[in-house]
Amino acid sequence: MLEDVKNRLESLGISVSSTPASTDIVLLKFAIDKVENHIKNQTNLSSIPKGLKEIAIDMVVGEFLLTKKSMGQLNIESLNFDFVAKQVQDGDTNVSFAVNEKTTPEGHFDAYVNYLRHNDVDFVKYRVLTW
């Protein structure tokens, strides 16, 4: 999953250091473990279902970006938000991005990270009962 996450980040214009001991790789591995455990806990499954792979990747990217921002290691001003749509709808989840001149790049970034981190509605199909 690490390579898929790195590819997704690169598609968003965010470069990731590739050395095994780099902070980026450590943060990515932690985010992957966190998201995998969250999905497993929510679904009561021992592995992530194939249908949740892309959602898991986006959740990892969201966790990674939020951590980098919180640590002050991400320059939000340099990110390009021209490609972000005004409104995104996925099932019953709806995210609208403000598009006026007063909106800051940080506001766009926060809205996009929240969208990437999803909510648990996507897991409903895969939940199983445990005793």
BELRA-V963450 format. One record per pair of residues at least 6 apart in sequence whose C-alpha atoms are under 8 Angstrom apart, sorted by the first residue. I is the first residue (numbers start at 1). GAP is how many residues later the second one is. Records with the same first field share a line. If there is no record, write none. Layout:
I = GAP ; GAP
This chain:
1 = 31 ; 56
2 = 26 ; 27 ; 30
4 = 53
5 = 52 ; 53 ; 55 ; 56
6 = 10
8 = 49 ; 50 ; 53
9 = 6 ; 7 ; 52
10 = 6
13 = 66
16 = 8 ; 9
17 = 6 ; 7 ; 8
18 = 6 ; 7
19 = 6
20 = 6
27 = 37 ; 40
28 = 32 ; 36
31 = 29 ; 32 ; 33
32 = 28
35 = 21 ; 24 ; 25
36 = 11 ; 12 ; 20
39 = 9 ; 17 ; 84
40 = 6 ; 7 ; 8
42 = 78 ; 81 ; 85
43 = 80 ; 81 ; 83 ; 84 ; 85
44 = 83 ; 84 ; 85 ; 86
45 = 82 ; 83
49 = 77
52 = 70 ; 71
55 = 63
58 = 58 ; 59
59 = 57 ; 58 ; 59
60 = 57
61 = 55 ; 56
62 = 51 ; 52 ; 53 ; 54 ; 55
63 = 50 ; 54
65 = 9 ; 48
66 = 47
68 = 6
69 = 6 ; 7
76 = 29 ; 30 ; 33
77 = 28 ; 29
79 = 26
81 = 24 ; 27 ; 28
85 = 12
86 = 10 ; 11 ; 12 ; 13
87 = 7 ; 8 ; 9 ; 10
88 = 6 ; 7 ; 8
89 = 6
95 = 16 ; 20
97 = 11 ; 14
98 = 10
